[in-house]
Amino acid sequence: MLYNHLKIAFRSLRRKLSFTLLNVAGLAVGIAAALLIFAVVRHELSFEDFQPNKDRIYRVASLSISRSNGETVAKNGGVPLILPPTFRNDFPQFEKVAAMWHLGQGQIYIPGKNGAPEKRFLELDHMAWCEAGIFSMFDYKWLAGNADGLSRPNTAVVAASIAEKYFGSAQKALGQTIQLFSFRIPFEITGVYADPPANSDMGTRLAFSYPTFISATSYTSEEWKNLSGNSVCYVLLRKGADAAAVTAQLPAFVKKYYNEDARNTPNVTSLMLQPLSEIHTSKDLGPFEGNKFTSRELVTLSMIGVFLLIVACINFINLATALSVNRAREIGVRKVLGSNRWQLMRQFLHETALITACSVLLGVVLAFAAMPELEKLLGKTLLIPVWSMLGFLALLLVAVTFLAGFYPAMIVSGFNPLAALKNRLSRAAAGGVSMRRGLVVFQFVVAQLLVIGTLVAFQQMKLFREKPMGFDTEALLMVDLPSDSSMTVKYPHLRERMQAIPGVEATAFCMEAPSASWYWGADFFFNGKAEMEPFMVARQFGDTGFISTFGIRIMAGRRPFAGDTVREVLVNETFVKKMQLPNNEAVLGKRLSFHQQKNLEIVGVVKDYANQSLRDAVLPVVITLDNKTINFMALRLNTTAIQQTLPQIERVFTSVYPTYLYDTRFLDQRIARYYKAEAETALLFRIFALLAIFISCLGLYGLVSFMAVQKQKEVGIRKVLGASVESIVLLFSREFTFLIGIAFLIAAPLGYFFMNKWLEGFHAHVTIGWGVFALAVVFSVAIAWASVGYKAIRAALSNPVKNLRAE
């Protein structure tokens, strides 16, 4: 019976080749989109799944709680340096406690041996100071050596990719010496491990011994309020230990060690144990390297995939029921010969299954063809287990067959045999138009929601690109500088050489640009008060050229005088407002004190500028003209001679620092990276909106096909009575234009609500105006008219005599 049904289904589909191709195309596109979305969501939710101790590993996070109202003021994935060893002593429930300090960017120097040349490498990320316990807590496969050496100073372990890049193989790397350039300390490689998989946030490729970090840096204070997001602590609960019970003990731990009552701080600290499984998709406490999608965004992406599949299934329903009248006599004959409704339903479900199977195969081909571009867009390799993908495809096959085939099968199998044999089926018998109208409206609600989302995201990205930051960003080159003390003495000579280059207009040494992806937050005392102020300030450091090079405007007062000792500072307008002073002049002459620097006079107020990305609010800023905290040299270039100037800058830098790799980036390029995640989201919106429009237009084609069949006699009579082609095309167009209008009335308020929620995540954001909605509906109508124009014109040009005779 099954073989017979499939044979009949194949013949039926071959006779209606255009119908089959439309259905396969629509379903295949929807299935391909669903597969790609599934690949992204499955990959993002699989992070650290391979870790054998995943359910027992937690990260210790710090929360800042307001004394006044108990609200969480700030969240930080870091802890004070003194916390990990204290945890080991105070919590026997932890089997292991391990600390690490993320390094970020750095340069590696490899001395030449036995006639081999020396080597230098620039590593942009994936470097950290690690305790040996990190490598026993998490699952690492060792190719040579082990992590035990990390308990000793001046040792390191590296990933296989680093070992191969530096020395050719894992075995050759073992025992070799490398130097972290900023510290000029030799590190012996005591172990090489396999690179962590793509679905792991523990992606450190270069791990240096933590004891070396403690002894070689200034981060040795036992100050419990000395907090940095770079300092991370992981704990492994003993088997049988209760995480909730340990969490209940944390307030007592904080009270015992943090001693906040004696500090008169406005905010108090709270600690939490964050499960390893929640880190990757967390918005506020995500992984150190950052994440592409939060849990909310993954839910949104999943919903888009489901809606695209439903839209594709609606196409099948529209096309199948629209053309079901062509099979009326076949159904009538089958019923007269004794076929019951269940047999007819099975036959049409088998036809649907055949179309769905072809669509799934084509969808898989389309998805795998698009996968490299998607991975390139996301900047990661998507790992999907084969069993997971096969299970999803099987579920798709069953779900789409049922969703797309059940309703048409019910309609067709319910035809009255006498009416079917006489070809006198009513609209209600063929599924009616009301149901079809509702389905088309739903399709265009989804499509227009995505179009509205795309337009708003595009406007927001345009705002990020074009909104003034409050300082100069054009033609500003940021040059990475060596921080080793033997090289910092050459800074004045480097400035002198750079200023002599004709295309260089201004220079400055600074810790960071005015806008950065991170900031140095600090508590402070104002004007001799004994209590700290109830908010932190963002500290920025630079030399006397900082203000002029970046074009920062002074609104009141003056610039600090140059000197070897920091005595004067600048603040921004937000600082003045936070202190509730009447005007900028009122803050001049007042004094600030930090834990390390005391009694600094405020001599000027600068105009507010975006000291973070535009998605964040402007922070109160204190600018200190300090020559000691330097990471970069900023060069403002003449815009008419940039190409001629850049080679000269590189020659000067390499002549002053021949052993340090030249690493630069224009400031506007660095700022653009802040919005990489938003740009990728906007692009995904655009892709899925186009797919939804494409699939929806196939649905409209199905509706017009149905209307053309149902209105054959009407069109014939109208033409005999003198109706023009234009009036008949309008007859068809009026129907779907009305449906798109209804869809717009539903999609517009929904789109406004959801996109306003999305925009609330940005401090600087666009206002959704009527133009977005007008453009969305005009675009939808124009695309829809183009998609159904062929069918409408063909119906209008048909021979009226033939139509009337067929009736």
C-alpha positions in Angstrom: 0.0 0.0 0.0 2.8 2.4 0.9 4.6 1.7 -2.3 1.5 2.2 -4.3 0.8 5.6 -2.5 4.4 6.8 -3.2 4.2 5.7 -6.8 0.9 7.6 -7.3 2.3 10.6 -5.3 5.4 10.7 -7.6 3.3 10.7 -10.7 0.9 13.3 -9.4 3.8 15.6 -8.4 5.5 15.1 -11.7 2.3 16.1 -13.6 2.2 19.4 -11.5 5.9 20.2 -11.8 5.6 23.9 -11.2 3.5 23.2 -8.0 6.1 20.7 -6.8 9.0 23.0 -7.4 7.3 25.9 -5.6 6.6 23.8 -2.6 10.0 22.2 -2.5 11.7 25.6 -2.9 9.6 27.3 -0.2 10.1 24.4 2.3 13.8 24.0 1.4 14.5 27.6 2.2 12.6 27.5 5.4 14.3 24.2 6.5 17.7 25.6 5.5 17.1 28.7 7.7 15.9 26.5 10.5 19.0 24.3 10.2 21.3 27.3 10.4 19.5 28.7 13.4 19.6 25.3 15.1 23.3 25.1 14.4 23.9 28.4 16.1 21.6 27.8 19.1 22.9 24.2 19.6 26.5 25.4 19.5 25.9 28.2 21.9 24.1 26.0 24.4 26.8 23.3 24.2 29.6 25.3 25.8 31.5 23.2 28.3 29.2 20.2 27.9 32.3 18.0 27.4 33.7 18.9 30.8 33.3 15.8 33.1 32.9 18.0 36.2 30.6 20.6 34.6 27.8 20.3 37.2 30.3 20.8 40.1 32.3 23.8 38.7 31.4 27.4 39.6 32.9 30.8 39.0 32.9 33.2 42.0 31.4 36.5 41.0 31.3 39.8 42.8 28.1 41.9 43.1 27.9 45.5 44.4 24.7 46.1 46.4 23.4 49.5 47.3 23.1 50.1 51.0 20.1 52.4 50.5 17.7 50.2 48.6 19.4 46.8 48.3 19.5 46.9 44.5 22.5 45.4 42.6 24.5 48.3 41.3 27.2 46.4 39.5 28.2 42.8 38.6 31.7 41.6 38.0 33.1 38.2 37.1 36.3 38.9 39.0 37.4 38.6 42.6 40.1 40.2 44.8 43.5 38.4 44.5 43.4 37.4 48.2 40.1 35.6 47.8 41.2 32.2 46.3 43.7 31.3 49.0 41.2 32.4 51.7 38.5 30.3 50.1 40.8 27.2 50.4 41.1 27.7 54.1 37.5 28.6 54.9 35.5 26.2 52.7 36.3 22.5 53.0 33.3 21.9 50.7 35.5 22.9 47.8 37.6 20.0 46.4 39.6 22.5 44.4 40.0 26.3 44.2 42.0 27.7 41.3 42.8 31.3 40.2 43.7 32.9 36.9 44.4 36.4 35.6 43.6 37.1 32.0 46.4 38.9 30.2 44.8 39.9 26.9 47.2 41.1 24.3 51.0 40.6 24.5 54.2 40.0 22.6 56.2 36.8 22.8 60.0 36.8 22.3 61.9 33.5 21.7 65.7 33.8 22.0 67.8 32.2 19.2 69.6 29.0 20.1 72.3 27.0 18.4 72.4 29.3 15.4 68.5 29.5 15.1 67.2 33.0 14.6 65.3 34.7 17.4 61.5 35.0 16.9 58.8 37.4 17.9 55.0 36.9 17.9 52.1 39.2 18.6 49.3 37.4 20.5 46.0 39.3 20.6 44.2 37.2 23.2 44.0 33.8 24.9 46.8 34.5 27.4 46.6 34.2 31.1 48.4 33.6 34.4 47.1 30.3 35.7 47.4 28.2 38.8 48.0 24.5 38.1 44.6 23.7 39.5 42.8 25.2 36.5 44.2 22.3 34.3 43.1 19.6 36.7 39.7 21.1 37.4 38.9 21.4 33.6 39.4 18.7 31.0 42.6 19.1 29.0 44.3 16.5 26.9 48.1 16.6 27.4 50.3 15.9 24.3 53.6 16.4 26.2 54.4 17.1 29.8 51.7 18.4 32.2 50.6 21.4 34.2 52.4 20.5 37.5 55.2 22.8 36.6 52.9 25.8 36.9 53.2 25.6 40.7 56.8 26.8 40.2 57.9 30.3 39.1 58.9 31.0 35.5 57.1 28.2 33.9 54.4 28.0 31.2 52.2 25.5 29.4 50.9 26.1 25.8 48.3 24.8 23.4 49.3 22.6 20.5 48.6 25.4 18.0 51.1 27.6 19.8 53.7 24.9 20.1 53.5 24.2 16.4 53.6 27.9 15.5 56.6 28.6 17.7 58.7 25.4 17.5 57.1 23.0 14.9 55.6 20.4 17.2 54.5 19.6 20.8 57.5 17.5 21.6 60.0 20.1 20.3 58.3 22.8 22.4 58.8 20.9 25.7 61.7 22.4 27.7 62.0 25.4 25.4 62.1 29.0 26.7 59.9 31.9 25.8 59.6 35.4 27.1 56.6 37.5 27.8 58.0 40.8 26.4 56.4 43.2 28.9 58.1 41.3 31.8 61.4 40.1 30.2 61.1 37.0 32.3 62.1 33.6 30.8 59.4 30.9 31.0 60.2 27.2 30.5 57.5 25.3 28.7 56.6 22.3 30.9 53.6 21.0 29.1 51.7 21.1 25.8 47.9 20.4 25.6 45.5 19.9 22.8 43.7 23.1 21.8 40.3 23.5 23.6 37.3 22.9 21.3 35.4 25.7 19.8 32.6 25.3 22.3 34.7 26.2 25.3 35.3 29.6 27.0 38.4 28.1 28.6 40.3 28.9 25.5 43.7 29.9 27.0 46.5 29.1 24.5 49.4 30.5 26.6 49.3 29.9 30.4 52.1 31.4 32.6 52.7 30.3 36.2 50.5 32.3 38.7 53.3 32.5 41.3 55.4 34.5 38.8 52.5 36.9 38.3 52.2 37.5 42.1 55.9 38.1 42.6 56.5 40.1 39.4 53.6 42.6 39.5 52.2 45.2 41.8 48.9 43.3 42.2 50.0 41.8 45.6 47.8 44.0 47.9 45.6 42.2 50.3 43.0 45.0 49.9 39.7 43.2 49.6 38.2 46.1 47.6 41.0 45.8 45.0 38.8 44.2 42.4 39.5 43.5 38.7 37.5 41.6 36.1 40.8 40.0 35.0 41.1 38.2 38.3 39.0 35.0 38.1 38.4 32.2 40.6 36.8 28.8 39.8 35.8 26.3 42.5 35.0 22.6 42.2 32.5 21.4 44.7 33.1 18.1 46.4 30.7 15.3 45.4 27.6 15.5 47.6 28.3 19.1 48.6 25.3 21.5 48.3 26.0 24.7 46.3 23.0 26.4 48.0 24.4 25.7 51.5 27.8 27.2 50.5 26.1 30.2 49.0 24.3 30.8 52.3 27.7 31.0 54.0 29.0 33.7 51.7 27.5 36.7 53.5 29.3 35.8 56.7 32.5 35.3 54.7 32.1 38.9 53.2 31.4 40.4 56.6 34.4 38.7 58.1 37.0 39.8 55.6 35.7 42.8 53.6 35.3 45.0 56.7 33.0 47.3 54.7 31.3 48.8 57.8 34.6 50.5 58.7 35.0 52.0 55.2 31.7 54.0 55.1 31.2 52.7 51.6 27.8 53.5 49.9 27.7 50.0 48.4 28.5 46.6 49.9 29.9 43.5 48.3 28.1 40.3 47.8 29.5 37.1 46.4 27.8 34.4 44.3 28.6 31.1 42.8 27.8 31.2 39.1 27.3 27.7 37.5 29.7 27.0 34.7 26.7 26.2 32.4 25.3 29.7 32.8 28.5 31.7 32.1 28.5 31.6 28.3 25.0 33.0 27.7 24.9 35.4 30.6 24.4 39.1 29.7 26.0 40.7 32.8 28.4 37.9 33.9 29.5 36.4 30.6 32.9 34.9 29.6 36.0 37.0 29.6 36.4 37.0 25.9 32.8 38.1 25.4 29.8 36.2 23.9 27.9 36.7 20.7 24.4 35.7 22.0 22.8 36.0 25.4 20.1 33.6 26.5 17.4 36.1 25.5 18.9 36.5 22.0 19.1 32.8 21.6 15.4 32.5 22.5 14.6 35.3 19.9 16.7 33.5 17.3 14.9 30.2 18.0 11.5 31.9 17.6 12.5 33.3 14.2 13.5 29.8 13.1 10.2 28.4 14.2 8.3 31.2 12.5 10.2 30.7 9.3 9.3 27.1 9.3 5.6 27.8 10.0 5.6 30.4 7.1 7.1 27.8 4.8 4.4 25.2 5.9 1.7 27.8 5.3 2.9 28.1 1.7 2.4 24.4 1.2 -1.1 24.6 2.6 -2.0 27.6 0.4 -0.6 25.9 -2.8 -2.0 22.5 -2.0 -5.6 23.7 -1.3 -5.5 26.2 -4.1 -4.8 23.4 -6.6 -6.9 20.7 -4.9 -9.8 21.5 -7.2 -7.8 20.2 -10.1 -7.8 16.8 -8.5 -11.6 16.9 -7.8 -12.5 14.2 -10.3 -9.7 11.9 -9.1 -11.0 12.2 -5.6 -14.5 11.6 -6.8 -13.6 8.5 -8.7 -11.6 7.1 -5.7 -14.5 7.7 -3.3 -17.0 6.1 -5.7 -14.7 3.0 -6.0 -14.7 2.7 -2.2 -11.8 4.7 -0.8 -12.6 6.0 2.7 -11.4 9.3 4.1 -8.6 7.8 6.1 -7.1 6.2 3.0 -7.3 9.4 1.0 -5.7 11.3 3.9 -2.8 8.8 4.0 -2.3 9.2 0.3 -2.0 13.0 0.5 0.2 12.8 3.7 2.5 10.4 1.7 2.7 13.1 -1.0 3.5 15.7 1.6 6.1 13.4 3.1 7.7 13.0 -0.4 7.8 16.7 -0.9 9.1 17.3 2.6 11.9 14.7 2.1 13.0 16.4 -1.1 12.9 19.7 0.7 14.9 18.4 3.6 17.6 17.1 1.3 17.7 20.4 -0.6 17.6 22.4 2.7 20.6 20.4 4.0 22.5 21.2 0.8 21.6 24.9 1.1 22.4 25.0 4.8 25.8 23.4 4.4 26.6 25.7 1.4 25.8 28.7 3.6 27.5 27.4 6.7 31.0 28.7 5.9 29.7 32.2 5.4 27.7 32.0 8.6 30.8 30.9 10.5 32.8 33.7 8.9 30.1 36.2 10.0 30.1 34.9 13.6 33.9 34.5 13.7 33.7 30.9 15.1 33.5 27.3 14.1 30.1 25.8 14.8 30.3 22.4 16.4 27.2 20.2 16.0 27.2 16.5 17.0 26.0 14.3 14.1 23.4 12.6 16.2 22.0 15.9 17.2 21.7 17.1 13.6 20.2 13.8 12.4 17.6 13.9 15.3 16.7 17.5 14.4 16.3 16.6 10.7 14.1 13.6 11.6 12.0 15.8 13.8 11.7 18.4 11.0 10.6 15.7 8.5 7.8 14.5 10.8 6.7 18.0 12.0 6.7 19.6 8.6 4.9 16.7 7.0 2.2 16.9 9.7 2.0 20.7 9.8 2.0 21.2 6.0 0.0 18.1 5.0 -2.7 17.5 7.6 -5.0 20.4 6.7 -4.9 19.9 2.9 -5.4 16.2 3.4 -8.4 16.9 5.5 -9.9 19.2 2.9 -9.2 17.0 -0.1 -10.4 13.8 1.5 -13.6 15.6 2.5 -14.8 16.4 -1.0 -18.3 15.4 -1.9 -17.9 12.7 -4.6 -20.8 13.8 -6.8 -19.7 17.5 -6.7 -16.1 16.4 -7.3 -17.1 14.3 -10.4 -19.1 17.2 -11.8 -16.2 19.7 -10.9 -18.7 21.8 -8.9 -16.7 22.3 -5.7 -17.6 25.4 -3.7 -14.9 27.6 -2.1 -15.8 26.2 1.3 -15.3 22.6 0.0 -11.9 23.5 -1.3 -10.8 24.9 2.0 -12.4 28.3 1.6 -10.6 31.6 1.3 -11.0 32.8 4.9 -8.5 30.2 6.2 -6.1 31.0 3.4 -6.4 34.7 4.1 -5.6 34.2 7.7 -2.5 32.2 6.8 -1.3 34.8 4.4 -1.9 37.5 7.0 0.2 35.5 9.5 3.0 35.1 7.0 3.2 38.8 6.4 3.0 39.6 10.1 6.2 37.6 10.5 7.8 39.1 7.4 7.0 42.7 8.4 8.1 42.2 12.0 11.5 41.1 10.6 11.6 44.0 8.1 10.8 46.5 10.9 13.5 44.9 13.1 16.0 45.1 10.2 15.2 48.8 9.6 15.5 49.8 13.2 18.8 47.8 13.6 20.1 49.5 10.5 19.3 52.9 11.9 20.9 52.1 15.2 24.1 50.9 13.5 24.1 54.1 11.5 23.8 56.1 14.7 26.8 54.3 16.1 28.8 55.1 13.0 27.8 58.7 12.7 27.0 60.1 16.1 29.9 62.4 17.4 31.8 60.8 20.3 32.7 64.1 21.8 36.3 63.9 20.7 38.2 63.5 17.4 38.3 60.0 16.0 39.4 60.6 12.4 43.0 59.9 11.4 44.0 59.1 14.9 46.5 56.2 15.0 47.0 54.2 18.2 50.5 52.7 18.5 51.1 49.9 21.0 54.1 50.7 23.3 56.4 48.4 25.2 55.9 48.7 29.0 59.3 47.3 30.1 61.2 49.8 32.2 64.3 49.6 30.0 62.2 50.8 27.1 59.9 53.4 28.6 63.0 55.7 29.0 62.9 56.1 25.2 59.4 57.6 25.2 60.7 61.2 25.0 63.0 60.3 22.1 60.2 58.5 20.3 57.9 61.5 20.6 60.6 63.8 19.3 61.2 61.5 16.2 57.4 61.2 15.6 56.8 64.9 15.8 59.5 65.5 13.2 57.4 63.5 10.6 55.6 66.0 8.3 52.3 64.2 8.3 52.0 64.0 12.1 50.1 66.9 13.6 49.9 66.0 17.3 51.1 63.3 19.7 50.1 62.0 23.1 51.0 59.2 25.5 48.1 57.6 27.2 46.9 54.5 29.0 43.9 54.2 26.6 41.9 56.3 24.1 39.1 58.5 25.5 36.7 55.8 24.5 37.6 52.2 25.4 35.9 48.8 25.9 36.9 48.9 29.6 37.6 51.6 32.2 39.5 52.0 35.4 36.9 52.4 38.1 37.9 54.0 41.4 36.3 55.1 44.7 37.2 58.6 45.8 36.9 61.2 48.6 35.7 64.7 47.7 37.1 67.9 49.1 38.4 66.5 52.4 35.3 64.5 53.4 35.9 61.4 55.5 33.3 59.3 53.7 33.7 58.0 50.1 31.3 59.3 47.6 28.3 57.1 46.6 29.6 56.5 43.0 32.8 55.5 41.3 34.7 57.5 38.7 36.4 56.3 35.5 40.0 57.3 35.6 41.9 58.1 32.4 45.6 58.7 32.2 47.7 60.6 29.6 50.4 63.2 29.2 50.1 66.9 28.5 49.2 66.2 24.8 46.2 64.0 25.7 43.6 66.8 25.6 44.8 68.5 22.4 45.6 65.4 20.4 42.1 64.0 20.9 40.4 67.4 20.5 38.7 67.3 23.9 37.0 70.6 24.8 37.6 72.4 28.1 34.4 74.0 29.3 35.7 75.7 32.4 39.1 76.3 34.0 42.4 75.3 32.4 44.6 72.3 31.6 46.8 70.9 34.4 50.4 72.1 34.4 53.1 69.6 33.5 55.1 68.1 36.3 56.8 65.0 37.6 54.3 64.8 40.4 50.5 64.6 39.8 48.9 67.5 41.6 46.0 68.6 39.3 43.2 66.8 37.5 40.4 67.4 35.1 36.8 66.2 35.5 33.9 66.0 33.0 30.5 67.6 33.1 28.8 64.4 34.3 31.0 64.5 37.4 29.8 68.0 38.1 26.2 66.9 37.7 26.7 63.8 39.9 28.1 66.0 42.7 25.0 68.2 42.3 26.9 71.4 41.9 25.2 74.4 40.3 27.7 74.9 37.4 31.1 73.8 36.1 32.9 76.7 37.8 31.7 75.5 41.2 33.9 72.4 41.1 37.1 74.4 40.3 39.5 74.4 43.2 37.9 71.5 44.9 40.1 68.5 45.7 39.9 64.7 45.1 41.7 61.9 46.9 42.1 58.3 45.8 43.7 55.4 47.8 47.0 55.8 46.0 46.9 59.6 45.3 45.8 62.3 47.7 44.7 65.9 47.6 44.5 66.4 43.8 43.1 69.8 42.8 40.4 70.0 40.1 41.6 72.8 37.7 39.3 72.2 34.7 36.1 70.7 33.4 35.9 69.0 30.0 32.9 68.6 27.8 31.2 65.2 28.1 32.4 62.6 25.6 31.6 58.9 25.2 34.2 57.3 27.4 32.7 53.9 26.7 30.7 52.7 23.7 27.6 54.6 22.7 25.5 51.8 24.1 26.6 52.8 27.6 25.9 56.0 29.6 28.6 58.6 30.0 30.5 58.0 33.2 31.9 60.6 35.6 35.5 60.9 34.5 38.7 62.1 36.2 41.6 62.8 33.7 45.1 62.6 35.3 48.0 63.8 33.2 50.3 61.1 34.3 53.4 59.9 32.4 53.7 56.7 34.3 50.6 54.8 33.3 51.2 54.5 29.5 50.1 51.8 27.0 49.8 53.7 23.7 51.1 56.6 21.7 48.3 58.4 19.9 49.2 60.2 16.7 46.8 62.7 14.9 47.7 62.5 11.2 47.1 65.0 8.4 44.2 63.4 6.5 45.6 64.4 3.1 48.9 62.6 3.6 48.0 59.4 5.6 49.4 56.9 3.0 52.7 58.7 2.8 52.9 59.2 6.6 52.3 55.6 7.7 55.5 54.0 6.3 57.5 56.8 8.0 55.9 56.2 11.3 56.7 52.5 11.1 60.3 53.2 10.2 60.8 55.5 13.1 59.1 53.1 15.6 61.2 50.1 14.5 64.4 52.2 14.6 63.7 53.2 18.2 62.3 49.8 19.3 63.9 47.2 16.9 63.0 44.3 19.1 59.3 45.2 19.6 56.7 44.3 17.0 55.0 47.3 15.4 51.3 47.1 16.2 48.8 49.9 15.3 45.2 50.4 14.7 43.2 53.5 13.8 40.9 54.7 16.6 37.7 54.7 14.4 38.5 51.0 13.6 38.8 50.2 17.3 35.6 51.9 18.1 33.8 50.1 15.3 34.8 46.8 17.0 32.7 47.8 20.1 29.6 47.3 18.0 30.6 44.0 16.2 27.9 42.0 18.0 25.2 44.5 17.1 26.3 44.6 13.5 26.1 40.9 13.3 22.7 40.9 14.8 21.5 43.5 12.3 22.9 41.4 9.4 21.1 38.3 10.7 17.9 40.3 10.9 18.4 41.4 7.3 19.0 37.8 6.1 16.0 36.3 7.8 13.8 39.2 6.8 14.6 38.6 3.2 14.0 34.9 3.6 10.6 35.6 5.3 9.6 37.9 2.4 10.7 35.4 -0.2 8.7 32.5 1.4 5.7 34.8 2.0 5.6 35.8 -1.6 5.4 32.2 -2.6 2.4 32.0 -0.3 0.8 34.9 -2.1 1.4 33.1 -5.4 -0.5 30.2 -3.9 -3.4 32.5 -3.0 -3.5 34.1 -6.5 -3.4 30.6 -8.0 -6.4 29.7 -6.0 -8.2 32.9 -6.9 -7.4 32.4 -10.6 -9.1 29.0 -10.5 -12.1 30.1 -8.5 -12.6 33.3 -10.6 -12.3 31.7 -14.1 -15.9 32.2 -15.0 -16.0 35.7 -13.4 -12.9 36.8 -15.4 -14.4 35.4 -18.6 -17.6 37.3 -18.1 -15.8 40.5 -17.2 -13.6 40.2 -20.4 -16.7 39.5 -22.6 -18.3 42.6 -21.1 -15.2 44.7 -22.0 -13.1 44.7 -18.9 -9.5 45.8 -19.5 -6.4 43.8 -18.4 -5.6 46.5 -15.9 -8.9 46.2 -14.2 -8.7 42.4 -13.9 -5.1 42.7 -12.5 -6.5 45.1 -10.0 -9.2 42.6 -9.1 -6.5 40.2 -8.0 -4.1 42.8 -6.5 -6.8 44.3 -4.3 -7.2 41.1 -2.4 -3.6 40.6 -1.3 -3.0 44.4 -0.8 -5.9 44.3 1.7 -4.3 41.3 3.5 -0.9 43.0 3.7 -2.6 46.0 5.2 -4.2 43.8 7.9 -0.8 42.2 8.5 0.7 45.6 8.9 -1.9 46.7 11.5 -0.8 43.7 13.6 2.9 43.8 12.9 3.4 47.6 13.5 2.5 47.7 17.2 4.3 44.4 17.9 7.4 45.6 16.0 7.3 48.9 17.9 7.1 47.1 21.3 9.8 44.5 20.7 12.3 46.9 19.0 11.8 49.5 21.8 12.7 46.8 24.2 15.8 46.1 22.2 16.8 49.8 22.0 16.5 50.1 25.8 19.8 48.2 26.0 21.6 51.2 24.5 22.1 54.6 26.2 22.3 56.4 22.8 19.6 55.0 20.6 17.3 56.1 17.7 13.7 56.9 18.1 11.4 54.7 16.1 9.5 57.0 13.7 6.6 56.5 11.3 9.1 56.3 8.4 10.2 52.8 9.6 6.6 51.5 9.4 5.8 53.3 6.1 9.0 51.9 4.5 8.1 48.4 5.8 4.6 48.3 4.4 5.7 49.9 1.0 8.5 47.4 0.7 6.2 44.5 1.5 3.5 45.7 -1.0 6.1 46.3 -3.7 7.7 42.8 -3.3 4.3 41.2 -3.1 3.0 42.9 -6.3 6.1 41.8 -8.1 5.7 38.2 -6.9 2.0 37.8 -8.0 2.1 40.1 -11.0 2.9 37.2 -13.4 0.0 35.1 -12.3 -2.5 38.0 -12.2 -1.5 39.2 -15.7 -1.7 35.6 -17.1 -5.2 35.3 -15.7 -6.2 38.6 -17.2 -4.8 37.6 -20.6 -6.5 34.2 -20.7 -9.1 33.4 -23.4 -12.6 34.1 -22.0 -14.3 31.6 -24.3 -12.1 28.8 -23.0 -12.8 29.8 -19.4 -16.6 30.0 -20.0 -16.6 26.7 -21.9 -14.6 25.0 -19.1 -17.3 26.1 -16.7 
